[in-house]
């Protein structure tokens, strides 16, 4: 029985770790959004976006590649044209944030 519990605990911890490596968890103050990462990584797993500007968040390559701009459009914080303009601006910036 003890081995079964340890096995189940290991499976649960492995699944939780994989989840954290696979998703960005973004807190907007009154809501939480999950965004699938473009590749498994521990970068920017938890993002507190409630007091940050849309531009400062879109400046982060990892989040922009994962498609955070689409979340801003769906939430009404950004329109599609502005999203494309900001993505173009930051994609041409060679600095990784």
N, C-alpha and C positions, 0 to 999 in steps of 0.2 A: 504494500500500500504506500509506503514511504517513497519508493522509487517512482511510482505512478505520479504522486504529487510533485516530486522534483522534476519529472519529465514535463508535466503540464505547466509548471512554473517556467521552465526553460522555453517551452513553446510560446507561452504568453509574452515573456520578455523579448524573445526573438521577433515576434510579430509586432510588438510595440516599437522596437528599435527600427524595424523595416519601415513601419508607418512614419516614424519621425524622419527617416532618411528620404522618404518619398514625397512628403507634403510640406508645403509652407502653411503655417497656421497664422492667419492674419487677424488681429483684433482691431476693430474699427470703433470701439467705444460702446456701441450698442449691439453690435453683431460680430460674429466670428465667421470668417470664410476660410475654406480649405482650397489651396491651389496646388495642383500636381507639379512637382519639380521636373525640370527638363532632364535631370539625371540624378541618381541617388547621391546626396551629399548632406553634410550637416550645416552648410552655409545657410543663414537666414531661415532657420526652421521656425522661430517665433518672431513675429514682427508686430510691434505696437504702432499702429498707423493712425491712431485717433488724433494725435496732435502734430502730425507731419503733413507737409503739403504733397499734393499729387506729384508735382515735379520732382521733389526730393526722393520719393519712392521710385518713380520711373527712372531715375538716374542710376539705380542699382542694376547692373547687367544681369545678375542671376534672376532677379524678380521679373525684369522686363522679358527675358528669354522664356520664362515660365508662363507669361501671358497675363501679368497683373493689370495691364492696361485694359483688357477686356472686362475685368471685374469692376474697374472704375467706370467704364461705360455703362455696364448693367446697373450699377448703383446710382447713375446719374451725376456723378462727380466730374465727368469728362465726356465730351462728345467725340464721335469717331474721327473727325478731321483733326481735332487737337491731339488726340491720341497718336495718330499717324505722324503728325508733325513733331511731337516730342520724342517718339521712338526713333524717327529719322535723325533728329538732332543728337540724341544720346548714342545711337548706334555708330555715328561717325566719330564720336569722342573715343580716342584710343586708351583712355585711362580706365582701369577696372576699379569699381567701387566696392 
